[in-house]
Amino acid sequence: MTQQTWDEVGGLLPHDEFRAASEAIVANIEQVIEGKTATVRLALAVLLAEGHLLIEDVPGVGKTKLAKALARSIDCSVRRIQFTPDLLPSDVTGVSVYNQETHDFEFRPGAVFANLVVGDEINRASPKTQSALLECMEERQVTVDGVTYQLQTPFMVIATQNPIEMEGTYPLPEAQRDRFTARIAMGYPGPEAELAMLDGHGAADPLQELRPVSDADTVRRLIATVRQVHVADAVKQYAVDLVTATRESPELRLGASPRSTLQLLRTARAVAALEGRDYVLPDDLQALAVPVLAHRIIPTADAQLARRTTDAIVSELVHRLALPQDRKRTPYDASRPAYPGNGRPPFEPRRP
C-alpha cells in the first residue's frame, strides 16, 4: 500500500475556513479540558507546525486527557502506547514475522504507524525503547530489517511524563528531548474550572462522547496554510539571536540546538495563523521561547545549586534581548493591531 509521505500536504485553506476549522478543534477539546484555552491552542499549534508535544506535569491534571482529546477531535488514525519497562522497540516500530503460507517474512507495523501517537509515561520505558522513536520523530519514517517505511501525514507524537515520581524511570536523553517541539505543563485548574469539571465529569467521562470535528485531509490543508505564513528577515534574525543567547549564557552548559531555531519559527507561524494573521511578530517568538526552548537546555551546576529553573533562565533571556528595530521592511507596524480579536498575545511568556 502506498503511503503519503510527510512532505505531501493538501491545498491552502481560505482565511475563514482556516479559522472555522481551527476554532472547531479547540472548542471540541475544551469539552474535556476545562479552563486551559492557552494550553489547548498551543497543543494545536504544535500539530500544525508539524512538531511533537511533551506534556510534563504532576499526576491527575489531565495530561493524557488532553492528548486523547486532541487525537479524537481529528478523524484520523490514533494509536496509544503505554510505556512500561518491559516494552520492546519492536512494539513501537513493528516487526517482521515469518508467514508459514507464503514462506516469507512480512512486516507487521507497530504503534507509530498512525497519524497521532499518544505515548503515556514515556520515561518509564528503557532507553533502548525510547530510542525507537528517534527516527520516526525526526525523519517521518521507520527502518526495520533494512527496509524503510514512510509515515503518513499528519504525524505527531504526544508524550506525557511525571516529573515528580522518578523511581523506576529513565530520564529522556537530550537527543530525544530535542525532538519534541514544545514542552507544556497543564497546571492545576482554577476553582471555577474545577467546579465545572465536577459537574461535567462527575457522572460520565465526556471523552467517551467526543466526536471528530475535522479529518486528516483538513489538517493537511491547515498545515499547508501555516507553511505560507510570512516571516520577515528581522524576525528571523531575532529568532537566531534568541537561540544564540542560550548558547552564550553563563548559567547554561548546553544551549538550544539549530533544530530548536527551526521549530521555534514553525510554531510561531502556526500561532500567527491561529490568531488570524499571515505574518509572524517578535511577540510570538517571545511567548513561545519558554515552551520551545526550556526543555532543550541544561543549566550549570552553580545554577542548579541556586535553584534556577530552565524556564526562569529562558524567560530572563527573553526580557534582556532587544526587540528588532528595523520594522519598516516588515509587515507589522504601530498602525496594525498586533492581535486582532482579543487584543492580547495568545500565550503569555512566563516570568522568572
C-alpha positions as CSV (number, residue, x, y, z in Angstrom):
1,M,0.0,0.0,0.0
2,T,1.4,3.4,-1.0
3,Q,1.5,5.8,2.0
4,Q,1.5,9.6,1.8
5,T,4.9,11.0,2.9
6,W,5.2,13.7,5.4
7,D,6.0,16.4,2.8
8,E,2.8,15.8,0.8
9,V,0.1,18.1,2.0
10,G,-3.1,19.5,0.6
11,G,-4.0,22.8,-0.8
12,L,-4.3,26.1,1.1
13,L,-7.4,27.0,3.1
14,P,-9.1,30.4,2.8
15,H,-8.9,32.5,6.0
16,D,-12.5,31.9,7.0
17,E,-12.2,28.2,6.6
18,F,-8.9,28.0,8.4
19,R,-10.3,29.9,11.4
20,A,-13.5,27.8,11.4
21,A,-11.6,24.5,11.3
22,S,-9.1,25.5,14.0
23,E,-11.7,27.0,16.3
24,A,-13.8,23.9,16.0
25,I,-11.0,21.7,17.1
26,V,-10.2,24.0,20.1
27,A,-13.8,24.1,21.2
28,N,-14.1,20.3,20.9
29,I,-11.1,19.7,23.1
30,E,-12.4,22.2,25.7
31,Q,-15.4,20.0,26.2
32,V,-13.0,17.7,28.0
33,I,-10.3,20.1,29.2
34,E,-11.7,22.9,31.4
35,G,-10.2,26.3,31.7
36,K,-7.0,25.6,29.7
37,T,-7.6,27.5,26.4
38,A,-4.0,28.7,26.0
39,T,-2.6,25.2,26.6
40,V,-5.1,23.7,24.1
41,R,-4.2,26.3,21.5
42,L,-0.5,25.7,21.9
43,A,-1.1,21.9,21.5
44,L,-2.9,22.5,18.3
45,A,-0.2,25.0,17.1
46,V,2.4,22.2,17.6
47,L,0.3,19.9,15.5
48,L,0.1,22.5,12.7
49,A,3.8,23.2,13.0
50,E,4.4,19.5,12.2
51,G,6.0,19.0,15.5
52,H,5.7,16.8,18.6
53,L,4.5,17.7,22.1
54,L,5.8,16.7,25.5
55,I,3.3,17.2,28.4
56,E,5.1,17.2,31.7
57,D,3.2,17.6,35.0
58,V,2.1,16.0,38.2
59,P,-0.5,13.2,38.1
60,G,-4.2,13.8,37.7
61,V,-4.2,17.2,35.9
62,G,-5.3,15.9,32.6
63,K,-2.1,15.2,30.6
64,T,-3.4,12.1,28.9
65,K,-6.9,13.5,28.5
66,L,-5.5,16.5,26.5
67,A,-3.6,14.1,24.3
68,K,-6.5,11.8,23.7
69,A,-9.0,14.7,23.2
70,L,-6.8,16.2,20.5
71,A,-6.5,12.8,18.9
72,R,-10.3,12.2,19.0
73,S,-11.1,15.6,17.6
74,I,-9.5,14.7,14.3
75,D,-10.9,11.8,12.3
76,C,-7.6,10.1,11.6
77,S,-5.7,7.1,12.8
78,V,-4.7,7.2,16.5
79,R,-2.6,4.7,18.5
80,R,-1.8,4.8,22.2
81,I,1.4,3.3,23.7
82,Q,1.6,2.7,27.4
83,F,5.3,2.9,28.1
84,T,6.4,0.3,30.6
85,P,9.9,-1.1,31.5
86,D,9.1,-4.3,29.5
87,L,8.1,-2.5,26.3
88,L,10.3,-3.5,23.3
89,P,11.4,-1.3,20.4
90,S,9.6,-3.7,18.0
91,D,6.3,-2.9,19.9
92,V,6.8,0.7,18.8
93,T,8.2,0.4,15.3
94,G,7.0,-3.0,14.1
95,V,8.5,-6.4,13.4
96,S,9.0,-8.8,10.5
97,V,7.1,-12.1,11.1
98,Y,7.6,-15.3,9.1
99,N,4.5,-16.3,7.2
100,Q,4.1,-20.1,7.0
101,E,1.8,-19.9,4.0
102,T,4.0,-17.6,1.8
103,H,7.3,-18.9,3.2
104,D,8.5,-15.3,3.5
105,F,8.8,-12.6,6.1
106,E,6.0,-10.0,6.2
107,F,6.1,-6.7,8.1
108,R,3.6,-6.0,10.8
109,P,3.5,-2.3,11.6
110,G,4.0,-1.1,15.2
111,A,2.1,1.6,17.1
112,V,3.9,4.5,15.4
113,F,2.1,3.8,12.1
114,A,-0.7,6.3,12.9
115,N,-1.4,10.0,12.4
116,L,-1.3,10.7,16.2
117,V,0.7,8.6,18.6
118,V,-0.1,9.1,22.3
119,G,2.8,7.9,24.4
120,D,1.8,7.7,28.1
121,E,4.6,7.9,30.8
122,I,7.3,7.9,28.2
123,N,10.1,8.0,30.7
124,R,9.1,4.6,32.2
125,A,10.4,2.7,29.2
126,S,14.1,1.7,28.8
127,P,16.4,3.9,26.8
128,K,16.5,1.2,24.1
129,T,12.8,1.5,23.6
130,Q,12.8,5.3,23.8
131,S,15.4,5.4,21.0
132,A,12.9,3.6,18.7
133,L,11.1,7.0,18.4
134,L,14.2,8.9,17.2
135,E,14.0,8.2,13.5
136,C,10.2,8.5,13.2
137,M,10.0,11.8,15.1
138,E,12.7,13.5,13.0
139,E,12.5,11.8,9.6
140,R,8.9,10.6,9.5
141,Q,10.0,7.2,8.6
142,V,10.8,3.8,10.2
143,T,13.5,1.4,9.2
144,V,13.1,-2.3,10.1
145,D,15.4,-5.0,8.8
146,G,16.9,-2.6,6.3
147,V,13.6,-1.6,4.8
148,T,12.4,2.0,5.2
149,Y,8.6,2.7,5.6
150,Q,7.3,6.2,5.2
151,L,4.8,7.5,7.8
152,Q,1.6,9.3,6.9
153,T,0.9,12.9,7.4
154,P,-0.1,14.5,9.7
155,F,2.2,12.7,12.1
156,M,2.5,13.8,15.7
157,V,3.8,12.2,18.9
158,I,2.2,13.4,22.1
159,A,4.1,12.1,25.1
160,T,3.4,12.5,28.8
161,Q,5.6,12.1,31.8
162,N,5.5,12.8,35.5
163,P,8.4,14.9,36.8
164,I,7.8,14.2,40.5
165,E,7.9,10.4,40.9
166,M,11.3,9.4,39.4
167,E,11.7,5.9,40.9
168,G,11.9,3.3,38.2
169,T,12.1,5.8,35.4
170,Y,14.7,6.6,32.7
171,P,15.2,10.3,32.0
172,L,14.8,11.3,28.4
173,P,18.2,11.8,26.7
174,E,18.9,15.2,25.1
175,A,18.6,13.7,21.6
176,Q,15.0,12.6,22.5
177,R,14.0,15.9,24.3
178,D,15.4,17.9,21.4
179,R,12.9,16.2,19.0
180,F,9.9,17.5,21.0
181,T,8.9,20.8,19.6
182,A,7.4,22.1,22.8
183,R,7.1,21.1,26.5
184,I,4.0,22.2,28.3
185,A,2.6,21.9,31.8
186,M,-1.1,21.6,32.4
187,G,-1.2,23.2,35.8
188,Y,-4.0,22.9,38.3
189,P,-7.4,24.2,37.2
190,G,-8.9,27.3,38.8
191,P,-11.7,27.0,41.3
192,E,-14.4,27.7,38.7
193,A,-12.9,25.3,36.2
194,E,-12.6,22.6,38.8
195,L,-16.2,23.2,39.9
196,A,-17.3,22.9,36.2
197,M,-15.3,19.7,36.0
198,L,-17.2,18.2,38.8
199,D,-20.5,18.9,37.0
200,G,-19.2,17.7,33.6
201,H,-17.1,14.7,34.7
202,G,-18.9,13.6,37.8
203,A,-21.5,11.3,36.2
204,A,-19.6,10.3,33.0
205,D,-16.4,10.8,31.1
206,P,-17.0,13.4,28.3
207,L,-14.0,12.0,26.5
208,Q,-16.2,8.9,25.6
209,E,-18.8,11.2,23.9
210,L,-16.3,13.3,22.0
211,R,-16.8,13.2,18.2
212,P,-14.3,14.2,15.5
213,V,-14.8,17.7,14.1
214,S,-12.0,17.5,11.5
215,D,-10.2,14.9,9.4
216,A,-6.7,14.2,8.2
217,D,-7.2,15.9,4.9
218,T,-8.3,19.1,6.6
219,V,-5.3,19.0,8.9
220,R,-3.0,18.6,6.0
221,R,-4.6,21.7,4.4
222,L,-4.2,23.6,7.7
223,I,-0.5,22.6,7.7
224,A,-0.1,23.8,4.2
225,T,-1.6,27.2,5.1
226,V,0.6,27.6,8.1
227,R,3.7,27.0,5.9
228,Q,2.8,30.1,3.9
229,V,2.8,32.5,6.9
230,H,5.3,35.3,6.2
231,V,8.4,35.7,8.5
232,A,10.3,38.9,7.9
233,D,14.1,38.9,7.9
234,A,14.2,41.0,11.1
235,V,12.0,38.4,12.9
236,K,14.2,35.5,11.6
237,Q,17.3,37.3,12.9
238,Y,15.6,37.8,16.3
239,A,14.9,34.1,16.5
240,V,18.6,33.4,15.8
241,D,19.6,35.9,18.4
242,L,17.3,34.4,21.0
243,V,18.7,30.9,20.5
244,T,22.3,32.2,20.4
245,A,21.7,33.8,23.8
246,T,21.0,30.4,25.3
247,R,24.4,29.2,24.0
248,E,26.2,32.2,25.4
249,S,24.5,32.3,28.8
250,P,26.9,31.6,31.7
251,E,24.1,29.8,33.5
252,L,23.9,27.1,30.8
253,R,26.3,24.4,29.9
254,L,24.2,23.3,26.9
255,G,22.3,25.8,24.8
256,A,19.5,25.3,22.3
257,S,20.2,23.5,19.0
258,P,19.7,24.7,15.4
259,R,16.7,22.4,15.3
260,S,15.1,24.5,18.0
261,T,15.5,27.6,15.9
262,L,13.6,26.0,13.1
263,Q,10.9,24.6,15.3
264,L,10.5,28.0,17.1
265,L,9.9,29.6,13.8
266,R,7.5,26.9,12.6
267,T,5.5,27.1,15.8
268,A,5.4,30.9,15.6
269,R,3.9,30.5,12.1
270,A,1.2,28.3,13.5
271,V,0.4,30.7,16.4
272,A,0.2,33.6,14.0
273,A,-2.2,31.7,11.7
274,L,-4.4,30.7,14.7
275,E,-4.5,34.4,15.7
276,G,-5.8,35.3,12.2
277,R,-2.5,36.8,10.9
278,D,-0.5,35.9,7.8
279,Y,2.8,37.2,9.4
280,V,4.8,36.4,12.5
281,L,5.5,39.0,15.2
282,P,8.5,39.1,17.6
283,D,5.9,38.8,20.3
284,D,5.1,35.3,19.1
285,L,8.7,34.2,19.5
286,Q,8.9,35.8,23.0
287,A,5.7,34.0,24.1
288,L,6.9,30.6,22.7
289,A,10.5,30.8,23.9
290,V,9.9,29.0,27.2
291,P,7.8,26.1,25.9
292,V,10.0,25.6,22.9
293,L,13.5,26.2,24.3
294,A,13.4,25.4,28.1
295,H,13.4,21.6,27.8
296,R,16.4,21.5,25.5
297,I,18.9,23.3,27.6
298,I,21.0,22.2,30.6
299,P,21.9,24.6,33.5
300,T,25.3,24.6,35.1
301,A,26.0,23.1,38.5
302,D,26.0,26.6,40.0
303,A,22.6,27.4,38.5
304,Q,21.2,24.2,39.8
305,L,22.5,24.9,43.3
306,A,20.9,28.3,43.1
307,R,17.6,26.5,42.2
308,R,17.4,28.3,38.9
309,T,15.0,26.5,36.6
310,T,15.4,26.4,32.8
311,D,12.1,28.2,32.4
312,A,13.3,31.1,34.5
313,I,16.6,31.3,32.7
314,V,15.0,31.4,29.2
315,S,12.4,33.9,30.4
316,E,15.1,36.2,31.7
317,L,17.0,36.0,28.4
318,V,13.8,36.9,26.5
319,H,13.4,40.1,28.6
320,R,17.0,41.0,28.2
321,L,17.2,40.6,24.5
322,A,16.3,43.8,22.5
323,L,13.4,43.6,20.0
324,P,14.1,44.1,16.3
325,Q,14.3,47.8,15.5
326,D,14.1,47.6,11.7
327,R,10.4,47.5,11.4
328,K,10.0,49.4,8.1
329,R,10.7,46.3,6.0
330,T,8.4,44.1,8.0
331,P,4.6,43.6,7.6
332,Y,3.9,44.8,11.1
333,D,3.9,48.3,12.5
334,A,2.2,50.5,15.0
335,S,-0.8,51.2,12.7
336,R,-1.8,47.5,12.6
337,P,-3.3,45.8,15.6
338,A,-0.9,43.2,16.9
339,Y,-3.5,40.7,18.0
340,P,-6.9,41.2,16.3
341,G,-9.8,39.9,18.3
342,N,-8.8,39.8,21.9
343,G,-6.1,42.4,21.9
344,R,-3.5,40.3,23.7
345,P,-0.9,37.6,22.9
346,P,-2.2,34.1,22.7
347,F,0.4,32.7,25.1
348,E,1.8,35.0,27.8
349,P,5.6,34.4,28.5
350,R,6.2,33.0,32.0
351,R,8.1,35.3,34.4
352,P,11.2,34.1,36.2
